[in-house]
Amino acid sequence: MHPLRTQGKAKILNLQSYKLVLVLMGMKCMGKNTIKIALATFALSSFSSCNNIGSMDFPGVYKIAIPQGNIITQDMVDQLQPGMSKRQVTFVMGTPLIRDPFFQDRWDYVYSFQPGGGQRGQEKISVFFVDDQLVRFEGDFVPSAVAEATAEENN
């Protein structure tokens, strides 16, 4: 078949289906611009109404808790010691959530948790290595020994 003929058939089918929709909707007497405006208004109003569905709180609807990332506990942080190898840190903390391919000596562990319908909480810890040995870590957790020492100094 010639490509122009198939395009012509497609155009005829589109026009026929367009006319059929107009007849079914009872808009046969309206102009093309009026129909376009009506369809555009309907489309915009239906899209904007879908936007508010997520923010509505339906009574009796169960919302699940959403945990994401690496679970970080104080016990895990207490086991980290300077001089540990990357393999030992992986054994204690698990595989890091973020491992930058351009800066291999920093691993980031992130844990976020959102209870059903509640506020989202997030905990982070960054682990730094030099020559594949743990040098330091920083973030939302402090080793228990350091926390106890600072508490005693403050008293």
Stockholm file with secondary structure:
# STOCKHOLM 1.0

chainA/1-155         MHPLRTQGKAKILNLQSYKLVLVLMGMKCMGKNTIKIALATFALSSFSSCNNIGSMDFPGVYKIAIPQGNIITQDMVDQLQPGMSKRQVTFVMGTPLIRDPFFQDRWDYVYSFQPGGGQRGQEKISVFFVDDQLVRFEGDFVPSAVAEATAEENN
#=GR chainA/1-155 SS CCHHHHHHHHHHHHHHHHHHHHHHHTCTTSCHHHHHHHHHHHHHHHHHHHHTTTTCCCTTCCCCCEEEECCCCHHHHHHCCTTCBHHHHHHHHCSCSEECSSCTTEEEEEEEEECTTSCCEEEEEEEEEETTEEEEEEESCCCHHHHHHHHHHHC
#=GC SS_cons         CCHHHHHHHHHHHHHHHHHHHHHHHTCTTSCHHHHHHHHHHHHHHHHHHHHTTTTCCCTTCCCCCEEEECCCCHHHHHHCCTTCBHHHHHHHHCSCSEECSSCTTEEEEEEEEECTTSCCEEEEEEEEEETTEEEEEEESCCCHHHHHHHHHHHC
//
